[in-house]
Amino acid sequence: MQQTQNTNVMYINKTDMHKILFITWYANYLMMDKNPSAANMYVCFHGSTGIGKTAIMNSFGDYFKSVFGKNLFSGIVKLNLSMMDGSDFEMPVSDFNKGEIARLCTINFPDNPVIIQLDELNRYLNTDTVNAMCRVVLDRTGTKKPFKASLVAACANSITDMGTKEYPAHLISRGLHMYLTENTPEAVQANIDYMRNQDYESYMIDAFELSPTTSKDDFEEIAQYEPRTYMFANYILKACRKAQEFFNLDVSEYLIRAMICGVIGCKMGNILMMHRSMSTLPTLSEVINSPDTCIIPDSSIDASLRKKFVQKLIVENGKNKLQATKLITYFARFDSEFARYAIETIAQNCPIIQNDSEYLKFMAQYN
């Protein structure tokens, strides 16, 4: 996935929306299984008007069935926040300002899972609309509330689109924020594939290839790193792992990183993902047994974390010359500068290795 010019956020293609919706639902399911009173985490897709957000969300039930084996959702409850007031949730403004819990919601939430679709999230009618929706839909308060296995998904437009407002502050840390773009080769190809599937005339496809549609990628990161969002990140990672294991769902590392950054921000998200990468690295015994094939740390991982990994192996090895030779074989597979650091470090910790043929062979290239 290529990034667009604005790299303040991680962009995704709309073809990934179904997968993200499934992961969001699964993360909520796992979270509420552990804590039944937990509030719903929602997912918000930020994208320019007309990019296709709502249409893709409408077809999620069929995708869910193809992955899960059956469709658990009884339907879609659509809430257009640009046309709703707090009273639509039967929570008058005066009641909310007094801090009272929402009363019976006038919206018909059935006693089984539904897809709750929040349209025009940053074109809300007023703050009372958002406050009431938050209490009823996300906090699930009141006598009539969404079934806990429901999926809450929202759409928001580019801040420069007509009629948009500042994103509701108290909703920022309640969900996962994903940003859609049309400005990557993958997005262009996805549109071409769609046109072919829909039997567009060949000359229309040819014209599109010469001048593909574009989107205004003028989003600013709004995700926040705090205890609640870090808990969300934990369950998103669990859901990704379990979805790959139990449903054979192909979730790319880029998409996982985008979701984590979309819930705790890119700064902390990248730190977390680096530590996640380190957690998959081999133990000393695994390295000794397979020095030629064991996973090596990716060069994109922060150098301080890679050094910590190397130092851990060296300390655990101690003065064991036979194992040190195996470590040299393993370290030699690193990128050249880091390999030299690792091998010089083990030679300092286990000086006897300096007479070993593997060590001399490696160091000869620097003489």
Phi, psi and omega in degrees: 000119178275143177280157174272182184298320179276106183259019178295333177229166176264125183266152177231165173270152180295340177293345178270355186299316181300318181296319179293320177299318179296315180298319179298314178300315183294320178297318177296319179300314180294320181293317182284336174294326178280322182221092186303336182270003182297148178281154178294133165270129179255166174241134178242126177263116179265125180193158181298154177302135176087004183284342176110019184299307185295319182299319181290321178297324181297333184262012184294328182303318179294320178295316180303317180297322181293333180268312188275338181103338175203160181266113181282343189272134181276349179163189180243130173255111184262127179239111178266105188288346177282349183238012184237147175247168178303331181291340177294339175262011184053044174231087180303153182303318183297322179294316183296318182296336177276357178080016181284150179289148181302139176274192181307121181285133181286344179285137185276091174268115180289168181274042174204169186297142174225166171263116180262112186256116180260105179267153176056048185297328177253027167233029183303149183295312177200172184294333178295327176300312182294316181300315181294316178301317182299315183292319184279311188277315184272313180280343178055050176263167179096172184279337178237108187223161180298142174302143190296338180269014179287156177253128178251119182229139185233159174237137175225151183260167175301143183298338180271356176290152184297134173085001181282153179238171177299138183300134182305118188301317185280000174263348185302312185271013180261358185203187182255129184249118181240140188244125184262143178224153171253000193260036175230157177303324180296321180292319178298315181295323178298320178293321178295317178299320179297316181298319179295320180293331181265012177060041172296150175298144185300324181291334176291320178294318179299317180296320180296318180300325179285329182217076183290158177293154179232166178231157178273101182267070185246039182273150173246144181296134178237350180299146182236143177266110179207172185307317182293315182289331177291326174295318177302316180300321179301314183284333174295316178296318177298317182295321178298315182296314182290325178294323176292322184283313187267330185245004179055037181278128180275104180244112184290158177297326178297316182293320177299314179298318180298319179293318180294317177294330180286349180246331180236006179090155186292323183299304181287328179299317179292324176297313180298318182293327176295317178293325177297318178298321180293330184292342181268357183287155187286159173278172179300315182297324178292321178295315181297323181285328183219065184294338182273345186234347181301149177300138175250154180295134180295142182294345178283344179290141181309137185301325181295325178288322178294321178295322178298320178296314180298314181297324179297315179298317183293317179296317180295328180288326181064230184256017183288106186294317182299316179289327179299323177298319177296322179295322178298318177301319179292311182297329182296344179277350178290168172300150197308312183293320181286327176299317180297318178301313184295317184286324175293325179293318180290329177293326177290324182279332181226076188304331183299338182289344184293345176263001183282144183296325180295318179295313181296322179296318181291314184290340182299330181290346180259359180268000000 
